[in-house]
C-alpha cells in the first residue's frame, strides 16, 4: 500500500467518525428545544471558520479563477444541501434520510467516469446498480405505522444526494487541477457564510426565547460537521473520487444508524431495512473493487508533507 493510499484512508476514517457522531445527534437541538433549522445552519457556517483557520495557517491561498470556481461550486452545493438536510431531518426519519443521502457517491462516480476518466470495473458496476435499487426500496411506504414515509423530506433528501454528489466531484476536480486543500476548504467556508442571509430570511424571527443549551448543543454538533468537511477535502485530494466518495458518504451513516437505533430505539420497516443493506453493500462493492486496482491516485493539490494539517486539528 503506497503512502498516498494510506493518507486518504486516514482522513476518510476520521471523517466517518466525525460525521457518524454528528449525524446521530444533529437533530437534537431541533427536537429537544425546537431550535430553528435555519439557526442551526447559521451556527454551522460560523463553525467552519475554526477548521478553516487551521487549514489556511501556513498554506498559500490559491488565487486562480479555477480555484474559485470549483471551490465555490463545492461550497454552495454542500451548504445548500446542508440547508435542505436540516429541513428533511425535521420532517422525516433520520434512519431513512441518511441512507438515501449516502447514495450521493452514485452521482460522483458517474461524473468522475465521464469527466475525470476514472475507470470502473464490473464489480463496481454491481455496486452502483445495488445503490440505485436501494433508492427505490427506501421510497416504498411501510404502511399505517409510518405515515411520514412519503413526505416532502423524500424530495429534499434526493436533492441533497445530487448536490453532495456534485460537491464531491468538484473537490476531486479541484485537487486534480492543483488547487490545495486549504484553498478549496477556504472557498467552501466563504460559500457557507454567503448563504447565512438566506438562512436568516428563511427563519424570519431570531429565536430569542431559546435556552442557552440550544445554541451550545448546536455549536458542539456542528463543529463535528465542519471538521469532517475538512477531512473530506483532504481525503479527496489523496484518493480517487470513485473510492473516496462511497467511503465518506456511505460508511458515516453506518455509525449514524447504529447510534440512532441505540439512542432513539426506532427500527426501519422491512423495505427500509433492505434499502439500507443494499446501499451499504453497493458502496462497499465500489470501494473494494477500486481498491483492488492498486492505483496511486494522489492529486497535485494534495497538501505537502510539511503542510500536513492533521497535527493542528486537535487544538480546535
PADRENMAR-144779 format. One record per residue (C-alpha): x, y negated, z; residue number from 1. Coordinates in steps of 0.25 Angstrom, whole numbers. Example, Ala and Ser with C-alpha at 12.3 -4.5 7.8 and 13.67 -1.06 7.14 Angstrom:
% PADRENMAR-144779
c1; c2; c3; n
49; 18; 31; 1 $
55; 4; 29; 2 $
END
This chain:
% PADRENMAR-144779
c1; c2; c3; n
0; 0; 0; 1 $
6; -13; -4; 2 $
7; -26; 4; 3 $
-4; -33; -3; 4 $
-14; -22; -1; 5 $
-11; -21; 14; 6 $
-13; -36; 15; 7 $
-27; -36; 9; 8 $
-31; -24; 18; 9 $
-27; -32; 30; 10 $
-35; -45; 26; 11 $
-47; -36; 22; 12 $
-47; -29; 35; 13 $
-46; -42; 43; 14 $
-58; -47; 34; 15 $
-66; -35; 37; 16 $
-64; -37; 52; 17 $
-67; -51; 52; 18 $
-79; -51; 42; 19 $
-85; -38; 48; 20 $
-86; -44; 62; 21 $
-91; -57; 56; 22 $
-102; -50; 48; 23 $
-107; -43; 60; 24 $
-109; -56; 69; 25 $
-110; -67; 59; 26 $
-125; -68; 60; 27 $
-125; -69; 76; 28 $
-125; -84; 76; 29 $
-138; -84; 68; 30 $
-145; -72; 75; 31 $
-141; -76; 89; 32 $
-142; -91; 89; 33 $
-150; -94; 75; 34 $
-138; -101; 71; 35 $
-140; -106; 57; 36 $
-132; -99; 46; 37 $
-128; -112; 39; 38 $
-121; -116; 52; 39 $
-114; -102; 53; 40 $
-109; -105; 39; 41 $
-104; -119; 43; 42 $
-96; -113; 54; 43 $
-91; -103; 46; 44 $
-86; -113; 35; 45 $
-78; -120; 46; 46 $
-72; -107; 52; 47 $
-66; -105; 38; 48 $
-57; -117; 42; 49 $
-50; -108; 52; 50 $
-44; -97; 43; 51 $
-42; -108; 32; 52 $
-33; -115; 41; 53 $
-24; -103; 44; 54 $
-25; -99; 29; 55 $
-20; -112; 24; 56 $
-10; -114; 34; 57 $
4; -113; 27; 58 $
-2; -110; 14; 59 $
-3; -118; 1; 60 $
-17; -123; -3; 61 $
-19; -119; -18; 62 $
-24; -132; -25; 63 $
-26; -126; -38; 64 $
-40; -127; -44; 65 $
-41; -112; -46; 66 $
-39; -110; -31; 67 $
-50; -120; -28; 68 $
-60; -113; -38; 69 $
-58; -99; -32; 70 $
-57; -104; -18; 71 $
-70; -112; -19; 72 $
-78; -101; -26; 73 $
-73; -91; -16; 74 $
-77; -100; -5; 75 $
-90; -105; -10; 76 $
-95; -91; -13; 77 $
-90; -86; 0; 78 $
-96; -98; 8; 79 $
-109; -97; 0; 80 $
-110; -83; 3; 81 $
-108; -85; 17; 82 $
-120; -95; 18; 83 $
-128; -84; 11; 84 $
-123; -73; 20; 85 $
-127; -81; 33; 86 $
-141; -82; 27; 87 $
-142; -68; 23; 88 $
-138; -63; 37; 89 $
-148; -72; 43; 90 $
-159; -65; 35; 91 $
-155; -51; 33; 92 $
-148; -39; 39; 93 $
-132; -40; 41; 94 $
-131; -25; 39; 95 $
-136; -26; 24; 96 $
-131; -40; 21; 97 $
-117; -37; 23; 98 $
-116; -24; 16; 99 $
-123; -31; 4; 100 $
-113; -43; 5; 101 $
-102; -33; 5; 102 $
-105; -29; -9; 103 $
-98; -42; -14; 104 $
-86; -34; -18; 105 $
-94; -29; -30; 106 $
-95; -43; -35; 107 $
-80; -45; -32; 108 $
-76; -32; -39; 109 $
-83; -36; -52; 110 $
-77; -50; -52; 111 $
-63; -44; -49; 112 $
-65; -34; -60; 113 $
-70; -44; -70; 114 $
-61; -56; -67; 115 $
-49; -51; -60; 116 $
-47; -38; -68; 117 $
-47; -29; -55; 118 $
-50; -15; -59; 119 $
-60; -5; -52; 120 $
-60; 10; -53; 121 $
-72; 20; -53; 122 $
-71; 21; -38; 123 $
-73; 7; -36; 124 $
-84; 6; -46; 125 $
-91; 16; -38; 126 $
-90; 7; -26; 127 $
-95; -5; -34; 128 $
-108; 4; -38; 129 $
-110; 8; -24; 130 $
-109; -6; -19; 131 $
-120; -11; -29; 132 $
-129; 1; -25; 133 $
-127; -4; -11; 134 $
-133; -17; -15; 135 $
-146; -11; -20; 136 $
-147; -2; -7; 137 $
-145; -14; 2; 138 $
-156; -21; -5; 139 $
-167; -10; -2; 140 $
-177; -13; 9; 141 $
-177; -4; 20; 142 $
-192; -5; 23; 143 $
-200; -10; 35; 144 $
-189; -11; 45; 145 $
-180; -21; 37; 146 $
-189; -32; 32; 147 $
-178; -41; 28; 148 $
-171; -31; 19; 149 $
-174; -39; 6; 150 $
-174; -54; 12; 151 $
-166; -65; 6; 152 $
-154; -60; 12; 153 $
-152; -50; 1; 154 $
-150; -60; -10; 155 $
-141; -68; -1; 156 $
-133; -56; 2; 157 $
-131; -53; -13; 158 $
-127; -67; -16; 159 $
-117; -67; -4; 160 $
-112; -54; -11; 161 $
-110; -60; -24; 162 $
-104; -73; -18; 163 $
-94; -65; -10; 164 $
-90; -56; -22; 165 $
-86; -69; -30; 166 $
-79; -75; -18; 167 $
-70; -62; -16; 168 $
-67; -63; -31; 169 $
-63; -77; -30; 170 $
-54; -75; -18; 171 $
-47; -64; -26; 172 $
-46; -72; -39; 173 $
-40; -84; -31; 174 $
-29; -75; -26; 175 $
-26; -69; -40; 176 $
-24; -83; -45; 177 $
-14; -86; -34; 178 $
-23; -94; -24; 179 $
-18; -91; -10; 180 $
-27; -86; 1; 181 $
-27; -100; 9; 182 $
-32; -108; -3; 183 $
-43; -98; -6; 184 $
-48; -98; 8; 185 $
-46; -113; 9; 186 $
-55; -115; -2; 187 $
-65; -105; 4; 188 $
-65; -113; 17; 189 $
-68; -126; 9; 190 $
-79; -119; 2; 191 $
-85; -115; 15; 192 $
-85; -129; 20; 193 $
-91; -135; 7; 194 $
-103; -127; 10; 195 $
-105; -132; 24; 196 $
-114; -143; 20; 197 $
-123; -133; 12; 198 $
-124; -125; 25; 199 $
-128; -138; 33; 200 $
-139; -141; 22; 201 $
-144; -127; 23; 202 $
-144; -127; 38; 203 $
-152; -140; 40; 204 $
-151; -144; 54; 205 $
-138; -142; 63; 206 $
-140; -131; 73; 207 $
-138; -140; 85; 208 $
-146; -131; 95; 209 $
-137; -119; 93; 210 $
-130; -113; 105; 211 $
-115; -114; 105; 212 $
-114; -99; 103; 213 $
-119; -100; 89; 214 $
-108; -109; 83; 215 $
-98; -101; 91; 216 $
-102; -88; 87; 217 $
-103; -93; 73; 218 $
-89; -98; 73; 219 $
-83; -85; 78; 220 $
-90; -76; 68; 221 $
-87; -86; 56; 222 $
-72; -87; 60; 223 $
-72; -72; 57; 224 $
-79; -74; 44; 225 $
-69; -85; 40; 226 $
-56; -78; 44; 227 $
-62; -66; 36; 228 $
-63; -74; 24; 229 $
-49; -78; 24; 230 $
-45; -63; 25; 231 $
-54; -61; 13; 232 $
-46; -71; 5; 233 $
-33; -64; 9; 234 $
-38; -50; 6; 235 $
-42; -54; -8; 236 $
-28; -61; -11; 237 $
-22; -47; -8; 238 $
-31; -37; -13; 239 $
-40; -34; -26; 240 $
-54; -40; -25; 241 $
-59; -26; -29; 242 $
-53; -21; -16; 243 $
-54; -33; -6; 244 $
-68; -37; -9; 245 $
-74; -23; -5; 246 $
-66; -22; 7; 247 $
-68; -36; 12; 248 $
-83; -37; 8; 249 $
-88; -23; 12; 250 $
-79; -18; 23; 251 $
-82; -30; 32; 252 $
-97; -27; 32; 253 $
-94; -13; 37; 254 $
-89; -19; 50; 255 $
-101; -29; 50; 256 $
-111; -17; 48; 257 $
-105; -9; 60; 258 $
-105; -21; 69; 259 $
-119; -26; 65; 260 $
-125; -12; 67; 261 $
-117; -11; 81; 262 $
-122; -25; 85; 263 $
-136; -27; 79; 264 $
-140; -12; 79; 265 $
-147; -13; 65; 266 $
-146; -2; 55; 267 $
-147; -4; 40; 268 $
-158; 4; 32; 269 $
-155; 16; 24; 270 $
-153; 9; 11; 271 $
-145; -2; 18; 272 $
-136; 9; 24; 273 $
-134; 16; 11; 274 $
-131; 2; 5; 275 $
-120; -1; 16; 276 $
-114; 12; 13; 277 $
-113; 10; -2; 278 $
-108; -4; 0; 279 $
-97; 1; 9; 280 $
-94; 13; 1; 281 $
-93; 5; -12; 282 $
-84; -5; -6; 283 $
-75; 6; -1; 284 $
-74; 13; -14; 285 $
-70; 0; -21; 286 $
-59; -3; -10; 287 $
-54; 12; -11; 288 $
-53; 12; -26; 289 $
-46; -1; -27; 290 $
-36; 3; -16; 291 $
-33; 16; -24; 292 $
-27; 8; -35; 293 $
-16; 3; -26; 294 $
-15; -11; -34; 295 $
-8; -22; -27; 296 $
-17; -34; -28; 297 $
-11; -45; -20; 298 $
-15; -58; -28; 299 $
-5; -70; -30; 300 $
-14; -78; -20; 301 $
-11; -69; -8; 302 $
-4; -77; 3; 303 $
11; -75; 4; 304 $
16; -67; 16; 305 $
21; -80; 22; 306 $
8; -86; 22; 307 $
0; -74; 27; 308 $
-12; -79; 35; 309 $
-14; -67; 44; 310 $
-6; -71; 56; 311 $
-13; -85; 57; 312 $
-27; -79; 57; 313 $
-28; -74; 72; 314 $
-25; -89; 76; 315 $
-39; -93; 71; 316 $
END
